[in-house]
Amino acid sequence: MSFYSQELMKMMGLKTWMLWLGWMVNALLVNVVTVTIITVLLKVPFGSSAVLQNSDFFLVWVILLFYCVAGVTFCFVIASCFSRRKCFSILKFDSVGYFKL
């Protein structure tokens, strides 16, 4: 979503918390699918045993989902520190390397 459409939604009466909630729900929908695929790949035995053979499926799924929620929340915190879009886009490319660690 561009900055201009965000301002348009605010002019139409959308509250700021609703906009942030929409972004959180959007990110979580994508992350739930990804976390489920990763958890299945970690629990399915390839060859003689699985990577996380003795771990509970639901516990691994919840831990990975909490990690994704923390990452999205961290991005929200960083985004709220900048008022200009150009400064944030410069920092965004630098922080991608941080998430690949």
N, CA and C atoms as an extended XYZ file, in Angstrom:
303
Properties=species:S:1:pos:R:3:atomname:S:1:resname:S:1:resid:I:1 pbc="F F F"
N         0.844       -1.168        0.000 N   MET     1
C         0.000        0.000        0.000 CA  MET     1
C         0.890        1.232        0.000 C   MET     1
N         0.557        2.171       -0.803 N   SER     2
C         1.379        3.366       -0.883 CA  SER     2
C         0.964        4.354        0.203 C   SER     2
N         1.808        5.345        0.383 N   PHE     3
C         1.564        6.367        1.393 CA  PHE     3
C         0.298        7.153        1.076 C   PHE     3
N         0.047        7.393       -0.217 N   TYR     4
C        -1.103        8.197       -0.609 CA  TYR     4
C        -2.416        7.476       -0.341 C   TYR     4
N        -2.464        6.184       -0.555 N   SER     5
C        -3.696        5.452       -0.265 CA  SER     5
C        -3.933        5.373        1.244 C   SER     5
N        -2.860        5.354        2.030 N   GLN     6
C        -3.001        5.372        3.485 CA  GLN     6
C        -3.614        6.702        3.928 C   GLN     6
N        -3.151        7.788        3.356 N   GLU     7
C        -3.715        9.094        3.694 CA  GLU     7
C        -5.162        9.206        3.216 C   GLU     7
N        -5.479        8.613        2.082 N   LEU     8
C        -6.847        8.620        1.588 CA  LEU     8
C        -7.770        7.866        2.535 C   LEU     8
N        -7.314        6.746        3.043 N   MET     9
C        -8.125        5.991        3.993 CA  MET     9
C        -8.345        6.774        5.281 C   MET     9
N        -7.322        7.505        5.717 N   LYS    10
C        -7.483        8.336        6.917 CA  LYS    10
C        -8.497        9.455        6.673 C   LYS    10
N        -8.491       10.041        5.470 N   MET    11
C        -9.451       11.099        5.154 CA  MET    11
C       -10.882       10.558        5.100 C   MET    11
N       -11.028        9.276        4.744 N   MET    12
C       -12.359        8.683        4.694 CA  MET    12
C       -12.853        8.249        6.066 C   MET    12
N       -12.008        8.396        7.091 N   GLY    13
C       -12.456        8.119        8.449 CA  GLY    13
C       -11.885        6.861        9.067 C   GLY    13
N       -10.981        6.196        8.396 N   LEU    14
C       -10.374        4.995        8.967 CA  LEU    14
C        -9.430        5.392       10.090 C   LEU    14
N        -9.591        4.786       11.221 N   LYS    15
C        -8.734        5.103       12.359 CA  LYS    15
C        -7.358        4.469       12.160 C   LYS    15
N        -6.355        5.070       12.784 N   THR    16
C        -4.980        4.602       12.604 CA  THR    16
C        -4.802        3.189       13.129 C   THR    16
N        -5.432        2.859       14.263 N   TRP    17
C        -5.267        1.522       14.814 CA  TRP    17
C        -5.870        0.461       13.895 C   TRP    17
N        -6.921        0.834       13.146 N   MET    18
C        -7.509       -0.120       12.200 CA  MET    18
C        -6.551       -0.395       11.038 C   MET    18
N        -5.837        0.632       10.631 N   LEU    19
C        -4.863        0.464        9.558 CA  LEU    19
C        -3.726       -0.461       10.007 C   LEU    19
N        -3.221       -0.226       11.225 N   TRP    20
C        -2.159       -1.088       11.751 CA  TRP    20
C        -2.655       -2.523       11.960 C   TRP    20
N        -3.896       -2.660       12.422 N   LEU    21
C        -4.461       -3.999       12.604 CA  LEU    21
C        -4.603       -4.719       11.272 C   LEU    21
N        -4.987       -3.985       10.240 N   GLY    22
C        -5.084       -4.587        8.908 CA  GLY    22
C        -3.737       -5.096        8.417 C   GLY    22
N        -2.686       -4.299        8.649 N   TRP    23
C        -1.352       -4.753        8.266 CA  TRP    23
C        -0.925       -5.981        9.068 C   TRP    23
N        -1.267       -6.007       10.364 N   MET    24
C        -0.901       -7.157       11.195 CA  MET    24
C        -1.633       -8.412       10.732 C   MET    24
N        -2.914       -8.304       10.441 N   VAL    25
C        -3.684       -9.466        9.975 CA  VAL    25
C        -3.148       -9.945        8.629 C   VAL    25
N        -2.832       -9.017        7.746 N   ASN    26
C        -2.282       -9.381        6.439 CA  ASN    26
C        -0.954      -10.131        6.606 C   ASN    26
N        -0.083       -9.620        7.452 N   ALA    27
C         1.210      -10.274        7.669 CA  ALA    27
C         1.031      -11.633        8.335 C   ALA    27
N         0.099      -11.731        9.269 N   LEU    28
C        -0.104      -13.010        9.957 CA  LEU    28
C        -0.704      -14.071        9.048 C   LEU    28
N        -1.566      -13.674        8.125 N   LEU    29
C        -2.122      -14.656        7.190 CA  LEU    29
C        -1.022      -15.281        6.330 C   LEU    29
N        -0.102      -14.466        5.886 N   VAL    30
C         1.021      -14.985        5.102 CA  VAL    30
C         1.931      -15.833        5.976 C   VAL    30
N         2.192      -15.361        7.186 N   ASN    31
C         3.117      -16.079        8.065 CA  ASN    31
C         2.547      -17.383        8.601 C   ASN    31
N         1.242      -17.469        8.794 N   VAL    32
C         0.645      -18.726        9.274 CA  VAL    32
C         0.866      -19.828        8.252 C   VAL    32
N         0.686      -19.514        6.980 N   VAL    33
C         0.921      -20.510        5.932 CA  VAL    33
C         2.391      -20.924        5.907 C   VAL    33
N         3.276      -19.947        5.978 N   THR    34
C         4.707      -20.240        5.942 CA  THR    34
C         5.153      -21.044        7.146 C   THR    34
N         4.690      -20.660        8.330 N   VAL    35
C         5.062      -21.378        9.558 CA  VAL    35
C         4.528      -22.803        9.526 C   VAL    35
N         3.339      -23.003        8.992 N   THR    36
C         2.784      -24.352        8.903 CA  THR    36
C         3.624      -25.226        7.968 C   THR    36
N         4.026      -24.683        6.844 N   ILE    37
C         4.863      -25.451        5.908 CA  ILE    37
C         6.213      -25.779        6.537 C   ILE    37
N         6.819      -24.810        7.209 N   ILE    38
C         8.120      -25.048        7.853 CA  ILE    38
C         7.990      -26.097        8.944 C   ILE    38
N         6.922      -26.022        9.738 N   THR    39
C         6.739      -26.998       10.816 CA  THR    39
C         6.520      -28.401       10.270 C   THR    39
N         5.757      -28.510        9.206 N   VAL    40
C         5.551      -29.831        8.584 CA  VAL    40
C         6.873      -30.376        8.072 C   VAL    40
N         7.675      -29.528        7.426 N   LEU    41
C         8.971      -29.992        6.918 CA  LEU    41
C         9.921      -30.407        8.045 C   LEU    41
N         9.809      -29.761        9.190 N   LEU    42
C        10.657      -30.140       10.321 CA  LEU    42
C        10.191      -31.423       11.002 C   LEU    42
N         8.902      -31.729       10.922 N   LYS    43
C         8.366      -32.908       11.612 CA  LYS    43
C         8.283      -34.158       10.739 C   LYS    43
N         8.241      -34.007        9.421 N   VAL    44
C         8.125      -35.169        8.536 CA  VAL    44
C         9.483      -35.856        8.439 C   VAL    44
N         9.517      -37.160        8.656 N   PRO    45
C        10.806      -37.850        8.569 CA  PRO    45
C        11.275      -38.022        7.119 C   PRO    45
N        12.467      -37.549        6.854 N   PHE    46
C        13.128      -37.764        5.563 CA  PHE    46
C        14.275      -38.742        5.825 C   PHE    46
N        14.152      -39.921        5.291 N   GLY    47
C        15.167      -40.929        5.576 CA  GLY    47
C        14.838      -41.659        6.870 C   GLY    47
N        15.760      -41.641        7.808 N   SER    48
C        15.564      -42.398        9.041 CA  SER    48
C        14.828      -41.623       10.126 C   SER    48
N        14.998      -40.295       10.190 N   SER    49
C        14.327      -39.535       11.248 CA  SER    49
C        14.077      -38.096       10.807 C   SER    49
N        13.199      -37.425       11.559 N   ALA    50
C        12.883      -36.026       11.287 CA  ALA    50
C        13.844      -35.123       12.039 C   ALA    50
N        13.883      -33.864       11.651 N   VAL    51
C        14.764      -32.905       12.325 CA  VAL    51
C        14.317      -32.703       13.765 C   VAL    51
N        13.040      -32.505       13.969 N   LEU    52
C        12.481      -32.339       15.314 CA  LEU    52
C        11.570      -33.519       15.629 C   LEU    52
N        12.140      -34.671       15.714 N   GLN    53
C        11.381      -35.906       15.852 CA  GLN    53
C        10.628      -35.980       17.181 C   GLN    53
N        11.236      -35.546       18.267 N   ASN    54
C        10.621      -35.689       19.589 CA  ASN    54
C         9.907      -34.434       20.066 C   ASN    54
N         9.761      -33.445       19.217 N   SER    55
C         9.094      -32.198       19.605 CA  SER    55
C         7.621      -32.246       19.219 C   SER    55
N         6.811      -31.562       20.003 N   ASP    56
C         5.389      -31.484       19.724 CA  ASP    56
C         5.144      -30.549       18.539 C   ASP    56
N         4.290      -30.958       17.619 N   PHE    57
C         4.005      -30.173       16.415 CA  PHE    57
C         3.433      -28.802       16.770 C   PHE    57
N         2.440      -28.795       17.651 N   PHE    58
C         1.775      -27.542       18.007 CA  PHE    58
C         2.725      -26.583       18.719 C   PHE    58
N         3.590      -27.085       19.569 N   LEU    59
C         4.539      -26.241       20.288 CA  LEU    59
C         5.533      -25.585       19.330 C   LEU    59
N         6.039      -26.341       18.380 N   VAL    60
C         6.960      -25.787       17.383 CA  VAL    60
C         6.237      -24.739       16.543 C   VAL    60
N         4.994      -25.020       16.171 N   TRP    61
C         4.211      -24.083       15.369 CA  TRP    61
C         3.969      -22.772       16.121 C   TRP    61
N         3.618      -22.863       17.399 N   VAL    62
C         3.355      -21.665       18.210 CA  VAL    62
C         4.624      -20.844       18.391 C   VAL    62
N         5.750      -21.497       18.646 N   ILE    63
C         7.009      -20.769       18.831 CA  ILE    63
C         7.396      -20.026       17.552 C   ILE    63
N         7.271      -20.680       16.415 N   LEU    64
C         7.588      -20.008       15.153 CA  LEU    64
C         6.603      -18.885       14.837 C   LEU    64
N         5.343      -19.073       15.190 N   LEU    65
C         4.362      -18.019       14.969 CA  LEU    65
C         4.638      -16.813       15.866 C   LEU    65
N         5.009      -17.048       17.116 N   PHE    66
C         5.377      -15.940       18.009 CA  PHE    66
C         6.599      -15.201       17.483 C   PHE    66
N         7.526      -15.930       16.892 N   TYR    67
C         8.701      -15.293       16.298 CA  TYR    67
C         8.287      -14.377       15.143 C   TYR    67
N         7.340      -14.823       14.328 N   CYS    68
C         6.851      -13.990       13.222 CA  CYS    68
C         6.104      -12.761       13.736 C   CYS    68
N         5.305      -12.932       14.783 N   VAL    69
C         4.591      -11.797       15.367 CA  VAL    69
C         5.584      -10.781       15.922 C   VAL    69
N         6.649      -11.252       16.551 N   ALA    70
C         7.672      -10.347       17.070 CA  ALA    70
C         8.377       -9.610       15.933 C   ALA    70
N         8.621      -10.289       14.824 N   GLY    71
C         9.252       -9.638       13.672 CA  GLY    71
C         8.377       -8.572       13.055 C   GLY    71
N         7.077       -8.846       12.927 N   VAL    72
C         6.149       -7.867       12.365 CA  VAL    72
C         6.013       -6.674       13.312 C   VAL    72
N         5.939       -6.939       14.605 N   THR    73
C         5.854       -5.856       15.583 CA  THR    73
C         7.115       -5.003       15.568 C   THR    73
N         8.261       -5.629       15.411 N   PHE    74
C         9.512       -4.883       15.306 CA  PHE    74
C         9.493       -3.977       14.078 C   PHE    74
N         8.980       -4.466       12.980 N   CYS    75
C         8.865       -3.627       11.777 CA  CYS    75
C         7.918       -2.453       12.007 C   CYS    75
N         6.842       -2.667       12.759 N   PHE    76
C         5.936       -1.571       13.093 CA  PHE    76
C         6.640       -0.511       13.925 C   PHE    76
N         7.441       -0.943       14.882 N   VAL    77
C         8.164        0.006       15.735 CA  VAL    77
C         9.143        0.824       14.908 C   VAL    77
N         9.873        0.162       14.040 N   ILE    78
C        10.834        0.876       13.195 CA  ILE    78
C        10.103        1.834       12.249 C   ILE    78
N         8.973        1.409       11.706 N   ALA    79
C         8.225        2.255       10.771 CA  ALA    79
C         7.639        3.480       11.465 C   ALA    79
N         7.279        3.351       12.717 N   SER    80
C         6.696        4.497       13.418 CA  SER    80
C         7.744        5.541       13.799 C   SER    80
N         9.001        5.197       13.709 N   CYS    81
C        10.067        6.149       14.035 CA  CYS    81
C        10.339        7.132       12.907 C   CYS    81
N         9.832        6.871       11.730 N   PHE    82
C        10.118        7.712       10.582 CA  PHE    82
C         8.840        8.367       10.081 C   PHE    82
N         8.936        9.652        9.800 N   SER    83
C         7.782       10.341        9.241 CA  SER    83
C         7.883       10.437        7.725 C   SER    83
N         9.096       10.379        7.205 N   ARG    84
C         9.274       10.441        5.759 CA  ARG    84
C         9.498        9.053        5.201 C   ARG    84
N         8.879        8.783        4.090 N   ARG    85
C         8.927        7.445        3.496 CA  ARG    85
C        10.308        7.122        2.943 C   ARG    85
N        11.002        8.121        2.420 N   LYS    86
C        12.297        7.876        1.791 CA  LYS    86
C        13.335        7.397        2.815 C   LYS    86
N        13.333        7.969        4.012 N   CYS    87
C        14.281        7.547        5.051 CA  CYS    87
C        14.028        6.096        5.457 C   CYS    87
N        12.758        5.711        5.559 N   PHE    88
C        12.438        4.348        5.946 CA  PHE    88
C        12.820        3.354        4.860 C   PHE    88
N        12.643        3.724        3.599 N   SER    89
C        12.975        2.785        2.531 CA  SER    89
C        14.481        2.526        2.467 C   SER    89
N        15.286        3.518        2.817 N   ILE    90
C        16.737        3.298        2.869 CA  ILE    90
C        17.080        2.335        3.988 C   ILE    90
N        16.462        2.513        5.153 N   LEU    91
C        16.728        1.637        6.284 CA  LEU    91
C        16.180        0.236        6.053 C   LEU    91
N        15.079        0.132        5.322 N   LYS    92
C        14.438       -1.157        5.078 CA  LYS    92
C        15.381       -2.118        4.358 C   LYS    92
N        16.118       -1.620        3.395 N   PHE    93
C        17.033       -2.485        2.650 CA  PHE    93
C        18.205       -2.947        3.525 C   PHE    93
N        18.588       -2.135        4.487 N   ASP    94
C        19.652       -2.535        5.405 CA  ASP    94
C        19.161       -3.562        6.409 C   ASP    94
N        17.893       -3.457        6.826 N   SER    95
C        17.377       -4.369        7.836 CA  SER    95
C        17.032       -5.743        7.264 C   SER    95
N        16.930       -5.861        5.947 N   VAL    96
C        16.653       -7.174        5.358 CA  VAL    96
C        17.781       -8.142        5.686 C   VAL    96
N        19.005       -7.636        5.688 N   GLY    97
C        20.147       -8.465        6.073 CA  GLY    97
C        20.069       -8.912        7.522 C   GLY    97
N        19.473       -8.077        8.378 N   TYR    98
C        19.314       -8.438        9.796 CA  TYR    98
C        18.398       -9.642        9.941 C   TYR    98
N        17.332       -9.696        9.169 N   PHE    99
C        16.383      -10.806        9.286 CA  PHE    99
C        16.902      -12.081        8.661 C   PHE    99
N        17.923      -12.006        7.824 N   LYS   100
C        18.467      -13.211        7.215 CA  LYS   100
C        19.455      -13.926        8.120 C   LYS   100
N        19.811      -13.315        9.232 N   LEU   101
C        20.758      -13.960       10.158 CA  LEU   101
C        20.181      -15.168       10.711 C   LEU   101
